[in-house]
């Protein structure tokens, strides 16, 4: 990938002519950003192509906090 091929690649993806999903070799929750970075930087060992950080669904953290309050954990 370079500055010449990146725009072409993005165009193919947005036009639906290329499915980029298979390139996402590793998935991490957003809270594991450091592990995701370490995996990507050690791609020779981890065989990482693209690392995806997945955000928690909206309201997820609020629900966890409310549940913790109910349990008396906070």
DAVENFEN-V150238 format. One record per residue. N is the residue number from 1. RES is the residue in three letters. PHI is phi in radians with two decimals (* if undefined). NEAR is the number of other C-alpha atoms within 12 Angstrom. Layout:
N|RES|PHI|NEAR + N|RES|PHI|NEAR
This chain:
1|UNK|*|10 + 2|UNK|-2.62|8 + 3|UNK|-1.19|9 + 4|UNK|-1.46|10 + 5|UNK|-1.47|11 + 6|UNK|-1.05|12 + 7|UNK|-1.05|13 + 8|UNK|-1.14|16 + 9|UNK|-1.06|19 + 10|UNK|-1.09|18 + 11|UNK|-1.12|16 + 12|UNK|-1.06|15 + 13|UNK|-1.18|15 + 14|UNK|-1.17|13 + 15|UNK|-1.40|12 + 16|UNK|1.35|12 + 17|UNK|-1.58|12 + 18|UNK|-2.46|15 + 19|UNK|-1.59|15 + 20|UNK|-1.48|19 + 21|UNK|-0.95|15 + 22|UNK|-1.09|14 + 23|UNK|-1.35|15 + 24|UNK|-1.39|19 + 25|UNK|-1.51|20 + 26|UNK|-2.41|26 + 27|UNK|-2.18|25 + 28|UNK|-2.37|23 + 29|UNK|-1.19|18 + 30|UNK|-0.98|18 + 31|UNK|-1.22|15 + 32|UNK|-1.89|19 + 33|UNK|-1.03|19 + 34|UNK|-1.13|15 + 35|UNK|-1.11|20 + 36|UNK|-1.10|27 + 37|UNK|-1.10|23 + 38|UNK|-1.07|19 + 39|UNK|-1.09|25 + 40|UNK|-1.19|25 + 41|UNK|-1.27|17 + 42|UNK|-1.90|16 + 43|UNK|-1.05|17 + 44|UNK|-1.09|11 + 45|UNK|-1.57|11 + 46|UNK|-1.53|18 + 47|UNK|1.09|17 + 48|UNK|-1.34|22 + 49|UNK|-1.67|23 + 50|UNK|-2.33|23 + 51|UNK|-1.88|30 + 52|UNK|-1.92|25 + 53|UNK|-1.71|22 + 54|UNK|-1.89|17 + 55|UNK|-1.33|16 + 56|UNK|-1.19|16 + 57|UNK|-1.00|12 + 58|UNK|-0.92|10 + 59|UNK|1.49|11 + 60|UNK|-1.05|12 + 61|UNK|-1.13|15 + 62|UNK|-1.11|13 + 63|UNK|-1.10|14 + 64|UNK|-1.10|17 + 65|UNK|-1.15|15 + 66|UNK|-1.13|15 + 67|UNK|-1.11|14 + 68|UNK|-1.14|13 + 69|UNK|-1.09|12 + 70|UNK|-1.11|11 + 71|UNK|-1.34|10 + 72|UNK|1.39|9 + 73|UNK|-1.49|10 + 74|UNK|-2.01|10
